[in-house]
Amino acid sequence: MIRSIGFAAAAIFSLTAVAQSATADPVADFYKGKTVAIIIGSPPGGGYDALARIVAKHLPAQMPGNPSVVVQNMPGAGGIVSANHVYTNAAKDGTVIGAPNNNAPFEPLFGTPQAAFDATKFNWLGTPSVEVGMLTVWHETPVTTWQDVKAREITMGASGANSTPSFYARLLNETLGLKLKVIVGYRGQPEAFLAMQRGELDGYASVFWSALKSTKPDWIKDKKVKLLVQFGLEPEPEIPDVPFILDLVTNPEDRLLIQAACAPLAAGRPYMFPPGVPAERVAAMRKALFATFKDARFVEEATKTGLDVKSPRTGEQLAALIERIYKETSPALVARLKKLNNP
């Protein structure tokens, strides 16, 4: 009788162990008690920083193991410093997430020598939005349409010759035949906006629609600015009356140039793991981030902060975009991109 009870007990223990093994989650086991760092490629106070802090607040509830999430700023070279760090030096176990500026994934393609990484080898995790840029001029500037800028030179503010607004000003000049004169030396968009109000500048070549809505909603309501052209890989539905650049350009090579140049806008505000993170942790983080982007509480908080998170993309979609741009951009187009990026 004792032997029978012992055999039964052993059988029950064995079945329980098998059941526990079958239901164990190695990803949850790994992340339980861990801290995940989001490394931002921009300084505190901007849109990337604000968004990452909201992500850090809501992501743990969606992650197996519910790890803590902290935010670290590593600004420099338009997000390239942080991208280099995540690629080379960050832990490759799934505890470090990169949040670079959206230009960073394409800097190697654009010929930026400081970009010491292969963007196609990052494990891209997703983005909560895509961006649309706009050629924006102050309401007192004596131009009304983009065609007017083909005949009249107007001034655009930028921080430097290699900055994003300078790059897009040159793109608009080359593909639409505009006469945008870039005046460098402004620390950033806020300073350039003040210069527009003072009459020192006519406009800014790369205002994001989401940023304009969040920082200057009165400018839209009171028609303080004129939006001459919108650019990206797809138009913004909220501004259907603003001409979309790919509807204006007929030259096939120019269209391909625009698509490559505007790929950073389609990357939105991207998140990634370094190369080498185990596949199951990549899959879990992609799923958790996308669930965070769709969570009503996250959307509500981000929207209240003025951030546009209405068009998320999965990690798979983001990875496919970046791989496609690198694969399909011909050497001739790469040469044109490098010239635009490094005048």
N, C-alpha and C positions, 0 to 999 in steps of 0.2 A: 504494500500500500504506500509506504514511504517512497519507494522507488518510483511508483506511478505518479505521485504528486510532484516529485523532483523532475521527472521527465516533462510533465505538463507545464511546470513553472519555466523550465528551460525553453520549451516551445513558445510560450507566451513572450518571454524576454526576447527571443530571436525574432519573432514577428514584429514586436514593438520596435526593435532596432532597425529592421528593414523598413518599416513605415516611416520612422524618423529620418532615415537616410534618404528615402524617396522624396520627402517633403522639405528637406534641408535646402536652403538657398545660399550657395557659396558667395554670391554677390552681397547679399544682406549680411552674411557673416563677416565679410571683409570690411564693409562700411560701418558696421555697428561700432560706435565709440570713436570713429575716425573724425578728422576735420579736413574738409575739402576747401582749398584756396582758389578763389577766382582772381586771376592776375589781369588787371586792366591796363591797356596801353595808353591811357590818357590820364591827366591829373584830376584830382578831386573837383567836384562841382559841375562837371559837364554832363551831357546826356548819357554817355557810356557809363560813367561812374554812377549816376542816379539809377540807371536801369539795372546795373549789376547788383546794387545793394537791395533792390526790390526782388531780384531773382534769388539772391542769397537768403532772403527772408522766407520765401515760399518754396524753394526747391527741396529742403529737407523732408517735407511732408510727402513728396512724390518719390523719394529715393528709397530703395531697399536698404534697411539698416538705419535709416534716418540720421545720417551723419550731420555734424555741424558744418556750416558754410561760412567762411570769412572772405573779406574782400581786401586785396592789396593793390595799390597803384604803382605802376612802373612806367611812367611816361618817358617819351624820348623818340625823336625821329618819326613822328606821326604813327606811332604804334609798332615800329620796327624793332625797337629795343626789347619790348616785351615778347614779341613773336620770336626773336632770336633766342631769348632766354627759355621760353617754353619748349622750343624745338630741341635745344641742345642740353640745357641744364636742369629742367624741371623733372621731378620724379615721374616715372613712366608706369605708375601703378594705379592711376585713376584718381589721385588725390589733388591734382593740379589742373585747373581749367584755364585756358587762355581766353581773354576777351579783347582782341586787338581792334584797332580802328579798321574800318572796312576796306581801306586802301591796302592794308598790309599784305593780304594774301596775294595781291597782284604785283607787288613791287618788284619781285624778280623778273617778271615778264616785262615790266616797264623799264628795266635796266637800272634799277637802283642798286648801287654796289654794296650798300650797308645791309641789304637783305640777304642774310646767310642761312637760308632755309629753302626747302622744297615744299611749296604750299600743298602739293598734291599728296604729300605723305602725312600731313596732319590728320588726325581723326576728327572730322568736322561734326559738330554736335547739333547745330541748328541756329536759327535766328528768330526773334519774335516779330520781325518786321522786314520790309524792304523799303528803300528810300527812293525818292524822286527829287532830282535837283531842278533848280529853276534859275534862269537869268532874270534877275530882279532889279528894277530901277526905281528910284525915288519919284514920287508923283510929279514933282516939278521939272523933271528931266524932259527936254523937248523931243521925246520920241514916244510913239504910241504902239508900234508894232516891231517885230523883229526885222522886217524889211527896212524900216527906217534906219536901223543900225548898220545897214549895208552902205548907206550914203553919208551917215554922220558918225564921227568918232565920239565915243563916250568912255568915261573912266570907271574902272573897277578897282576895288580895294583888295589887297592880299597881304599876307605876312611875308612871303618871300617868293622868289621866282620859281621855286620848285614846290610850292604849296598847292593844295587841292584847288582853290579858286583860280590860281594862275593856270593850272593844267586845263581846267574846263573852259576857261576863257580862250585859251589857244585852240582847244578842240572846236569850239563854236566858231572861231574865226576861220579855221581851216575847212570845216565842212559846210558852213552856211555863208561864208564870205562876209562875216561881220567885221566891224572895226571897233573892237574892244581894246582899250589901252589899259594895261595893268599898272597900278601904282602900288608898289610894295612898301613895307615898313609898318603896317598895322599889326598889332599883336594878335588879333583874332577877329572873328565876326562881330562881337559887340562893339569893338572900337571902330570897325569899318561902318557899322550901322550909325554910330554917332556922327561920323564924318559925312555920311549921306544926309543926315538931318541938318548939319551945319552948311551943306552945300559944297563941301570939299570933294566929294565923290558923287558920281551919278548912280552907282549901283554896286551890286555884288554878283559874281558870276555863278556861284554854286550854293544858293540857299536851299536847304532841304525843306520840303513842304511840311514835314512833321515838326521841324524846329521852328519854322515861322508860326505855325499854329500854336505851339506851346509857349514861345517867348514873346511874340508880337501879335496876338490875336486882334488887337485894336487896329493894327496896320491893315489887316485884311478887311475888317468891318468898315473902317473909315476910309478905305481906298488910298492909304498913304503910299502904297507901292504899286507898281505895275509889273505884272508877270508876263514876260515876253515869250519865253520858250520853256517848256519842261523837257527834261531828259532823264533817261534811264532805260531799262530793258522793256518796260511796259508803262503806259501812262497812268496818272493818278485819276481815279474816277471822280474825286471830289472837285476837280478843276477841269471839266471837259472843254471849256472855252479857251484854255491855254494851249497853243499849238504844241504838238509832240514832235520831237526832233526826227524820229524815224519816219514820220509822215511827210517830212519836208525834204528829205534827202533821197535822191534817185540813183546816184552813182553807187554801184554795188560795193566797190572797195571802201567808199566812205561809210556806207552802212555797216560793213564789217568792222571798220575802225571804231565807230560809235559803240557798237555792241561790246567790243573788247574794253574800250575806255570806260563804259558805264557799268561794267561787271561789278565794281565795288559797291555801287548803289544797290544792285540786286542782292549783294551779300548782307545788306542791312546792318545789323549789329551782331556780328558772328561770335560763336563760342566754339572752342575746340580743345581736344586733348592732344598731347604730344604724340609722336609716333611711338609704337611699341606697347601701348596700353592693351591689356588682354581684351579680346574681342567681346567677351560676355559683359565686361564693365563698360565698354563703349556702347554696346546695345542698350544696357540698362540706363546709362546717362542720357542717351538720345531720347529714350522713351520718357524718362523723368522730366527732362527739360521741355519737351513738347507738351507734356501734360501740364507743366507749370505755365507755359505760354497760353494754354487754353483755359486755365483755371479762372473762374469768375472773380475771385478775390485778387488775384494777381493783376488781371486786366483792369479792375476797378482802381486799384492803387496806382498802377502805372498811368492810367488815363488822368487821374486827378493830379498827378505830377506833371502832366503835359506831354507824356511820352506816347507815341503812336505804336501800338502793339497789335494792330488788327489783322496783320497778314503774316503769320508765322510760317517758317519753312522748316522741314525736318533736317536732320543731319545728313540723311541720304540725298535730299534735294540740294543742299548746300555743297556737298562733296561733288555731286554730278555737275553742278554749275561750274565750279572751279576747274575740275578736270576737263570739261568741254572747252572752256576758254583757252586753257593752255594747249589743248590738242589741236584746236581748229584755227588758232591765230597763226597765220603764215609768217615766214621770215620777213617778207616785205611789210606786213602790218606791224610786226614787232619793231622794225626799224622806224616806222612812223610814230609808234607809241613812245619809243625811246627819245625821239626828237622832241615830241610834245612834252615829255616829262623832264628832259634835260636840255633846255634851250641853250 
